[in-house]
């Protein structure tokens, strides 16, 4: 089972977010938009690649991508669900 801290660390590392630590990312903090981490559409592509490379998980239904990438908690839940199916 993948831990949320591991997902946060991969987000920081993969997106080169040098000025933030895993402790500063709340589990339910929005990853995209001004109210959260502030990621953009280019970051979404990078996150998709991180999922595939680091966790061997693909997003097969792009309609669900917004919900999957809503927060580090939702992202971790998706990874664990995919790995267990």
N, C-alpha and C positions, 0 to 999 in steps of 0.2 A: 504494500500500500504506500502510495506516494504521500508525503507530508506537505502541508501547505507552505511550510518554511522553505522546502526544496523548490517548490514552484516559484515562490517569490524570488529566491536567489537566482533561478534561471532567467526570470524576467529581467532582473537588474543586470545580470551578466550579459544576456543575449541582446539587450537593447542599449547597453553601455550607459546605464543610468548611474553615473558616478557619484552624484550628490545625495543618494538616498540609500537607506539600509532596509533590511527586511522588517525590522521593528517599526519603521515608519509607515509601512504599508499595512493598513488595517485589513483584516480578512474580508470584510464586506465593502471595502472602499472601491468605488468605481474606477476601472482601469482607464476608461476613455472619458473625454469631456473635461470641462473646466472645474467641475466639482470633485474630481478625483485625482488620479495620477497624471491625467492630461495626455494620454497616448493618442495617436492619430491613425489614419488609415494605413500609412506606411508601416507603423508599428504593428498593426493587425497582421500584415503579411509576414513580418518578422516573427511574430508570436506563433503563427501557423507553422512556420519552418522550425521553430524551437520545439513545438509539440511533436513534430515528426522526428526530428533529430534526437532530442534528449529523452523523450518519453515513448517513442514509437507509436504515437497516436495520431490519427488523421481525423479531420472534420469532414464527414461525408455529406452532411446536410447543412449547406451554407445558410439556410433560413434560420437555423438554430444558433448561428455564430454569435449573434448579438447577446443572446442569453448565456452562452458558454463563456464569452469574454467579458461578462459584466463585472466580475470581480475575481480576485485570486481564489476565493472560496469556491465560486462556481466553476472556475477553470480546474481546480484540483478535483472537484467532484466528478467532472466530465472525464478527466484522465483516469481516475480510479474506476469509474463505471466501464469505460472502454477496455481497460486492462483486465477487468474481471469478466468480460462477456466473451 
